[in-house]
């Protein structure tokens, strides 16, 4: 009796990039979970690496990010910070309220 083994289809280059990004996103999701960080969303595209948005502000000892954007609206400043985790862009948003003392701010997760 002959057994036929179906060959695994090869992915197109576009789908292969997306597949790699999704694998990286899953690894990053586990890393973030191990550090008690909640993920709000994950997006992936074959043209850009995965983007993971956090639901909270991480402790600097766990994840320190660079400034991506800063927009002042009324009495609040909306800041987006970004870091790289396992090939994924990880973002979180902070609302800053200017403090009573010059140069100080109060950070609140957006």
C-alpha positions in Angstrom: 0.0 0.0 0.0 1.3 3.4 -1.0 0.8 6.4 1.3 0.7 9.8 -0.2 2.1 12.6 1.8 0.8 16.0 0.9 3.6 18.6 0.4 3.4 21.7 2.5 2.7 24.5 0.1 5.3 27.3 0.0 4.2 30.7 0.9 4.4 33.6 -1.5 7.0 36.2 -0.5 4.3 38.6 0.7 2.6 35.9 2.8 6.0 34.7 4.1 6.8 38.2 5.4 3.4 38.4 7.1 3.8 34.9 8.6 7.2 35.9 10.0 5.7 39.1 11.5 2.9 37.2 13.1 5.4 34.8 14.7 7.4 37.7 16.0 4.2 39.3 17.3 3.3 36.1 19.2 6.7 35.9 20.8 6.6 39.6 21.8 3.1 39.1 23.2 4.4 36.3 25.4 7.3 38.5 26.5 5.0 41.4 27.4 2.7 39.0 29.3 5.7 37.6 31.2 6.3 41.2 32.3 2.7 41.8 33.3 1.9 44.2 30.5 -1.6 44.2 28.9 -1.8 44.5 25.2 -4.6 46.6 23.7 -4.0 45.7 20.0 -1.7 44.0 17.5 -1.5 44.9 13.8 0.6 43.3 11.2 1.3 44.0 7.6 3.7 42.4 5.1 5.3 45.7 4.3 6.0 46.8 7.9 6.8 44.9 11.1 4.1 44.2 13.7 2.8 47.1 15.9 1.7 46.2 19.4 -0.2 48.9 21.4 -0.1 48.5 25.2 -3.0 49.3 27.4 -0.8 50.7 30.2 2.5 52.6 30.8 5.3 50.1 31.5 7.8 50.6 34.2 11.1 52.0 32.8 13.0 49.1 34.3 10.9 46.7 32.1 10.6 48.7 28.9 12.1 52.1 28.1 10.9 53.8 25.0 11.8 56.7 22.8 9.5 59.6 22.0 7.4 59.0 18.9 5.1 62.0 19.1 4.0 64.7 21.5 0.8 66.7 20.9 -0.4 69.5 23.2 -4.2 69.9 23.5 -5.5 72.4 26.0 -4.2 71.5 29.4 -3.0 68.0 28.4 0.0 66.7 26.5 -0.5 63.5 24.6 2.8 61.5 24.3 3.3 58.3 22.4 6.4 56.4 23.3 7.8 53.4 21.3 10.3 50.6 21.9 11.3 47.4 20.0 10.6 44.0 21.4 11.6 40.9 19.5 11.3 42.6 16.1 8.0 44.3 16.9 7.2 48.0 17.5 5.6 48.4 20.9 3.8 51.7 21.6 2.0 53.2 24.6 0.3 56.5 25.1 0.6 58.8 28.0 -1.4 61.9 28.9 0.7 64.4 30.8 -0.8 67.1 32.9 1.7 69.9 33.7 2.5 69.8 37.4 2.4 72.7 39.8 6.2 72.9 39.9 7.9 73.9 36.6 9.4 70.9 34.9 7.3 68.2 36.6 4.5 66.3 35.0 1.9 63.7 36.1 1.6 60.8 33.8 -1.7 59.0 33.3 -2.2 56.1 30.9 -4.2 57.2 27.8 
